[in-house]
Amino acid sequence: MTHIVDVGGASWFGWAMALIVGLPILLLVLSEVHLRLVRRDSGLAAPVNRLRLWLLPGAGLLVLLTQVGSLPADNNGVRIVATVVGVLAVSIALGALNALLFDNADRGSWRERLPGIFVDLARLVLVVAGAAIVASMVWGFDVGGLWATLGVGSIIIGLALQNAIGSVVSGLLLLFEQPFRLGDTLDVAGARGRVVEMNWRSTHLDTGSGVQVIPNSALAAASFTNDSRPTRAHDHTFSLDFGAADPPHEVVETVTTTAAALPSLRPGSVATVRATGGGAYDVTLPLASASEAGVASSTLRTRLWYAARRAGLTLDGVTPETRPTADVEAALRSVSTTLELTDEEIEALAPQCRLNTFGAGEHIVRPGRVPTTYGFVASGVVEVTAPAGSSGGSGGAVVVARLDRGQVVTAEALLRESGTLTATALTLTEVLELPLAVVDQLVVAKHGVARRLSEVAEGRRAHTSDGQRA
């Protein structure tokens, strides 16, 4: 007599079908997810890959042994597989949690500022907790006594090392809060210096006469000043003396325009100038760091020495002098080939032209302004830059040209249009400036001059377009 076995009614049949059908489908889905995460360079790619390659097959083997093979839970083989699966699950969960919380942390958020030691300690605690749970559930260990022993031991060790641990904890809290960074200038209990090193135990300040080591526990308990944080308290104010007969609006414009090129100003801020009477003016520079006050004021005074003379203003009692005609004629001869000038024309043009001096770092041409003269480099080096990026925004600058003696500075002056270029003197530079009416006459009278100047303007415009596209 033939007996019919009801396979579908067996207790292991459902588990077997789940392994045969469900496991491959899950593996395929996870493979596609892993591929997408890799393409996005996501930190979740590694945990998903371990889940696909190790945890799912291990879990499938555990189901096969216990549900299909009907092996008891206290079987040593089952316990070993369950232990491996538990450890893998804890490891993958920690990896995924770390990727979700910290891999894509926003700049300046608490997740980005959290010191790595805190993450490592939390990971250690979770690993120990996971191992204890696996040991308790799989092997039947009593872990209550272990936790009590660890707690008592931690208290004893903490009391014995409280001074050393206090300094380390203070260092960790400072690293987490970040009231200062490397390079900041601190004033701590009379010691003033630049932060050159930070660790868990101490902070090192370069005071100029040596390196002072300050324990983090003392630093955390003391009050200190960070002179490198940009606040209104770091606005630097000083006085300038111009001639009492100098027009105040010209003085304000000259000082403000010159100060705009200072690299130490806070982004998006401008200097303010206030007349106090008798030719005296108070200048306020909004600085990114108070430690740069001396350098900023010195740089501004140096550049104003040249700017005041170009504007015909009297600074510190010194009246600007007119450049000798011989110097202007010598500068015209350096561009005589470009402008096709004869000796008679040079002598006739010299009284109409000016020879201006620019200090290193001064802007000769600024974006958004229509040039009022046509300029050539008489001596020195000038760098021409354009804003990077197609939008011409704040994405940096690209060098368009580097000019020396005889080359054109204000190429766009022929078209009477404002541009996006910035021309900056890299060294002490003299610029020969010709009235636009004079250049117009030369362009009309001499076709070679028109061709050369047009080529310069078009070449400058092409280089600008290429730089912005880059």
C-alpha positions in Angstrom: 0.0 0.0 0.0 1.4 3.4 -1.0 1.6 6.1 1.7 1.2 9.7 0.5 3.4 12.1 2.5 1.9 15.6 3.0 5.1 17.6 2.4 3.2 20.9 2.3 1.9 20.2 5.8 5.3 19.6 7.3 6.5 22.3 9.8 9.8 22.8 8.0 8.2 23.3 4.5 7.3 27.0 4.9 10.8 27.8 6.2 12.4 25.8 3.3 10.3 27.7 0.7 11.2 31.0 2.4 14.9 30.2 2.1 14.6 28.9 -1.5 12.5 31.8 -2.8 12.9 34.7 -0.4 16.7 34.6 0.2 17.7 34.9 -3.5 15.2 37.8 -3.9 16.5 39.6 -0.9 20.1 39.1 -2.1 19.2 40.5 -5.6 17.5 43.6 -4.0 20.4 44.2 -1.7 22.8 43.9 -4.6 21.0 46.6 -6.5 20.8 48.8 -3.4 24.5 48.4 -2.8 25.3 49.3 -6.4 23.3 52.5 -6.1 24.9 53.4 -2.8 28.4 52.9 -4.3 27.5 55.2 -7.2 26.5 57.9 -4.7 29.6 57.3 -2.6 27.4 56.7 0.4 28.7 55.5 3.8 25.8 53.0 3.9 27.4 51.0 1.1 29.7 49.0 3.4 27.0 48.0 5.9 24.6 47.0 3.2 27.4 44.9 1.5 28.1 43.1 4.8 24.4 42.5 5.3 24.2 41.0 1.7 27.4 38.9 1.9 27.5 37.8 5.5 24.4 38.4 7.7 21.7 37.1 5.3 23.5 33.9 4.5 24.4 33.4 8.2 20.7 34.0 9.2 19.6 31.6 6.4 22.0 28.9 7.8 20.6 29.4 11.3 17.1 29.0 10.0 18.1 25.9 8.1 19.7 24.3 11.2 16.9 25.2 13.6 13.7 25.1 11.6 14.4 22.7 8.7 17.0 20.6 10.4 15.1 20.7 13.7 18.3 21.0 15.7 17.9 22.1 19.4 18.9 25.6 20.5 21.5 24.2 22.9 23.4 22.4 20.1 27.0 23.7 19.9 26.8 24.1 16.1 23.6 26.2 16.4 25.1 28.3 19.2 28.2 29.0 17.2 26.2 30.1 14.1 23.9 32.2 16.3 26.9 33.9 17.9 28.3 34.8 14.5 24.9 36.1 13.3 24.6 38.2 16.5 28.0 39.7 16.2 27.4 40.5 12.5 24.1 42.1 13.3 25.7 44.4 16.0 28.6 45.3 13.7 26.3 46.1 10.8 23.9 48.1 12.9 26.8 50.2 14.3 28.2 50.8 10.9 24.8 51.9 9.5 24.2 54.2 12.6 27.7 55.8 12.1 27.0 56.4 8.4 23.6 57.9 9.0 24.7 60.2 11.8 28.2 61.3 11.0 29.2 60.7 7.3 26.9 63.4 6.0 27.0 65.7 8.9 26.4 69.4 8.1 29.3 71.7 8.5 29.2 73.3 11.9 26.6 71.0 13.3 27.1 69.1 16.6 27.6 65.9 14.6 30.5 67.4 12.6 32.0 68.9 15.8 31.7 65.7 17.9 35.2 64.4 18.7 36.0 61.0 17.3 36.8 59.7 20.8 33.2 60.1 21.8 32.1 58.0 18.8 34.7 55.3 19.6 33.6 55.2 23.3 30.0 54.9 22.3 30.8 52.2 19.8 32.8 50.3 22.5 29.9 50.4 24.9 27.4 49.2 22.3 29.7 46.4 21.3 30.1 45.2 24.9 26.4 45.4 25.4 25.7 43.5 22.2 28.3 40.8 23.1 26.7 40.5 26.6 23.2 40.1 25.1 24.5 37.4 22.7 26.3 35.6 25.5 23.2 35.7 27.7 20.7 34.6 25.0 22.7 32.1 23.1 25.1 30.6 25.7 23.0 31.3 28.8 25.7 33.2 30.6 24.8 35.2 33.7 26.2 38.7 32.8 24.6 40.5 35.8 27.7 39.9 37.9 30.0 41.1 35.1 28.1 44.4 34.9 28.4 44.9 38.7 32.1 44.1 38.6 32.7 46.6 35.8 30.7 49.3 37.6 32.7 48.9 40.8 36.0 48.8 38.9 35.1 51.9 37.0 34.4 53.8 40.2 37.7 52.7 41.8 39.7 53.6 38.7 37.9 56.9 38.3 38.7 57.9 41.9 42.4 56.9 41.5 42.8 58.8 38.3 40.4 61.7 38.8 43.0 64.4 38.2 44.3 62.9 35.0 40.8 62.0 33.8 39.6 65.5 34.7 42.1 67.0 32.3 41.3 64.6 29.6 37.5 65.2 30.0 38.1 68.9 29.9 40.1 68.5 26.7 37.3 66.5 25.2 34.7 69.1 26.2 36.9 71.8 24.7 37.2 69.8 21.4 33.5 69.3 21.4 32.5 72.9 22.1 35.4 74.4 19.9 35.6 77.9 21.5 38.9 78.2 19.5 40.7 76.5 16.7 44.3 76.0 15.5 45.6 79.4 14.5 43.3 81.5 16.8 44.8 84.1 19.1 43.9 83.6 22.8 44.4 85.8 25.8 44.5 83.5 28.9 45.3 85.0 32.3 47.9 87.4 30.9 49.3 84.9 28.4 48.6 85.9 24.8 49.5 83.8 21.9 48.5 81.8 18.8 47.1 78.2 19.2 49.6 75.9 17.6 48.6 72.5 19.1 45.5 71.0 20.8 45.3 67.6 22.4 43.3 65.8 25.1 45.5 67.0 27.9 46.7 70.5 27.1 46.7 73.5 24.6 49.9 75.0 23.3 50.2 78.8 22.7 53.0 80.4 20.7 53.5 83.6 22.6 56.3 84.9 20.4 59.0 84.3 23.0 58.3 80.5 23.3 55.5 78.0 23.6 53.4 78.0 26.7 51.6 74.8 27.6 48.2 75.3 29.4 46.4 72.2 30.9 42.9 71.9 29.5 41.5 71.5 33.0 42.9 75.0 33.9 41.7 76.4 30.5 38.2 75.0 31.0 38.0 76.5 34.5 39.4 79.9 33.5 38.0 82.8 31.5 39.8 83.5 28.2 39.4 85.8 25.2 39.5 84.5 21.6 40.8 87.5 19.6 40.2 85.7 16.3 36.4 85.4 16.3 34.8 88.1 14.0 32.5 90.2 16.2 32.0 94.0 16.3 34.4 94.1 19.2 37.1 93.5 16.7 36.4 96.6 14.7 39.6 98.6 14.6 39.4 102.4 14.7 42.2 104.8 14.1 42.6 108.4 12.9 44.0 109.9 9.6 44.9 113.5 9.0 44.2 115.1 5.6 44.4 118.7 4.6 41.6 120.9 6.0 41.0 122.2 2.4 40.5 118.7 1.0 36.9 118.0 -0.1 35.5 115.6 2.6 33.6 113.5 0.0 36.8 112.9 -2.0 38.6 111.9 1.2 35.9 109.5 2.2 35.7 107.9 -1.3 39.5 107.6 -1.5 39.8 105.9 1.9 36.8 103.6 1.5 37.9 102.5 -2.0 41.5 101.8 -0.9 40.3 99.9 2.2 38.0 97.7 0.1 41.0 95.8 -1.2 42.3 94.9 2.3 42.4 91.1 2.6 41.8 91.2 6.4 38.3 92.7 6.2 35.3 90.6 7.2 33.5 89.2 4.2 30.7 91.4 3.0 31.7 94.4 5.2 33.1 97.8 4.3 35.2 100.4 6.1 33.5 103.4 7.5 35.0 106.9 7.5 33.8 109.8 9.7 35.0 113.4 9.5 35.8 114.8 12.9 36.8 118.3 11.8 40.0 120.1 10.9 40.9 117.6 8.3 40.9 114.7 10.8 38.9 111.5 10.0 38.2 108.4 12.1 38.5 105.1 10.1 36.8 101.9 11.3 38.0 98.6 9.8 35.7 95.6 10.4 38.4 92.9 10.7 38.1 89.1 10.6 40.5 88.9 13.5 41.6 91.5 16.1 45.2 90.1 15.7 45.3 91.6 12.2 44.6 95.2 13.4 48.2 96.3 13.2 48.9 94.8 9.8 45.6 96.1 8.4 46.1 99.7 9.5 49.7 99.7 8.4 48.7 98.3 4.9 46.0 100.9 4.6 48.3 103.8 5.5 50.9 102.6 3.0 48.4 102.3 0.1 46.8 105.6 1.0 50.2 107.3 0.6 49.9 106.6 -3.2 46.1 106.9 -3.4 46.1 110.4 -1.8 48.7 111.7 -4.3 46.7 110.3 -7.2 43.6 112.1 -5.9 45.5 115.3 -5.2 44.8 115.1 -1.4 47.1 116.2 1.4 47.9 113.3 3.8 49.9 113.9 7.0 50.8 117.4 5.9 52.5 116.2 2.7 51.1 118.0 -0.5 51.2 115.8 -3.6 53.7 116.9 -6.3 53.2 116.9 -10.1 55.4 114.4 -11.9 58.1 116.0 -14.2 57.1 116.2 -17.8 60.3 114.2 -18.7 59.0 111.2 -16.8 55.7 111.3 -18.7 57.5 111.6 -22.0 59.7 108.6 -21.1 56.5 106.6 -20.4 55.0 107.7 -23.7 58.1 106.5 -25.6 57.6 103.0 -24.1 54.2 102.8 -25.8 55.2 104.7 -29.0 55.2 101.6 -31.1 51.7 100.6 -30.0 50.3 104.1 -30.5 52.6 105.0 -33.5 53.7 108.2 -31.8 56.4 110.5 -33.2 58.7 112.6 -31.1 56.6 115.7 -31.8 53.4 113.9 -30.8 55.0 112.7 -27.6 56.0 116.3 -26.7 52.5 117.5 -27.5 50.7 114.7 -25.6 52.9 114.8 -22.4 51.1 117.7 -20.7 47.7 116.0 -21.2 48.8 112.6 -19.7 49.4 111.6 -16.1 51.8 109.1 -14.5 50.3 107.6 -11.4 51.9 105.3 -8.9 50.1 102.3 -7.3 51.4 100.4 -4.3 51.5 96.6 -4.2 48.1 95.2 -3.7 46.2 98.2 -4.9 43.4 97.8 -7.4 44.0 99.8 -10.6 40.8 98.6 -12.3 37.7 97.5 -10.4 34.7 95.6 -11.8 31.6 97.5 -12.5 33.3 100.8 -13.1 33.7 102.5 -16.5 37.4 103.6 -17.0 37.8 107.3 -17.5 41.3 107.1 -19.0 43.3 104.6 -21.1 46.1 103.1 -19.1 49.4 101.5 -20.0 51.9 99.9 -17.6 54.9 102.2 -17.4 56.8 100.0 -14.8 56.0 97.2 -12.4 53.7 94.1 -12.8 49.9 94.0 -13.0 47.7 91.0 -12.6 44.3 91.0 -14.3 41.7 88.6 -12.9 38.1 87.7 -13.7 35.5 86.1 -11.4 35.5 82.3 -11.8 32.3 80.5 -12.8 29.7 81.2 -15.5 27.7 83.4 -13.2 30.5 85.6 -12.3 29.7 85.1 -8.6 31.8 84.6 -5.6 33.4 81.4 -6.8 37.0 82.8 -6.7 39.0 84.4 -9.4 40.9 83.3 -12.5 44.0 85.0 -13.8 43.3 86.5 -17.2 46.6 88.2 -17.9 49.8 89.3 -16.3 51.0 92.7 -17.6 54.4 94.4 -17.6 55.9 97.5 -19.2 54.1 98.8 -22.3 51.0 96.6 -22.0 47.4 97.9 -21.8 45.6 97.9 -18.4 42.2 99.4 -19.3 41.5 97.6 -22.6 37.7 98.0 -22.2 38.0 101.8 -22.1 37.6 102.0 -25.9 34.0 100.8 -25.7 33.1 103.0 -22.7 31.7 100.0 -20.9 32.2 98.5 -17.4 33.6 95.0 -17.2 34.1 92.2 -14.7 37.9 92.5 -14.7 40.1 93.4 -11.7 43.6 94.7 -12.3 45.8 94.6 -9.2 49.4 95.9 -8.8 51.6 93.0 -7.8 54.6 95.3 -7.2 55.2 99.1 -7.0 53.6 100.0 -10.3 53.5 103.2 -12.5 50.6 103.5 -14.9 50.6 106.0 -17.8 47.0 107.4 -18.2 45.9 109.0 -21.5 42.6 110.9 -21.8 40.0 108.9 -23.8 39.5 111.8 -26.2 43.3 111.5 -27.1 43.0 107.8 -27.7 39.9 108.3 -29.8 41.8 110.7 -32.1 44.7 108.2 -32.5 42.3 105.4 -33.3 40.5 107.5 -36.0 43.8 108.8 -37.5 45.8 105.6 -37.4 44.3 102.4 -38.5 47.2 100.4 -37.1 46.5 101.8 -33.6 42.8 100.9 -34.0 43.7 97.3 -35.0 46.1 96.8 -32.1 43.9 98.2 -29.4 40.9 96.3 -30.7 42.9 93.0 -30.7 43.9 93.6 -27.1 40.3 94.3 -26.1 39.0 91.2 -27.9 41.7 89.0 -26.6 41.1 90.2 -23.0 37.4 89.5 -23.5 38.0 86.0 -24.9 40.3 85.1 -22.0 37.7 86.4 -19.6 35.0 84.2 -21.1 37.2 81.1 -21.0 38.1 81.7 -17.4 34.4 82.1 -16.4 33.4 79.0 -18.2 36.2 77.1 -16.4 
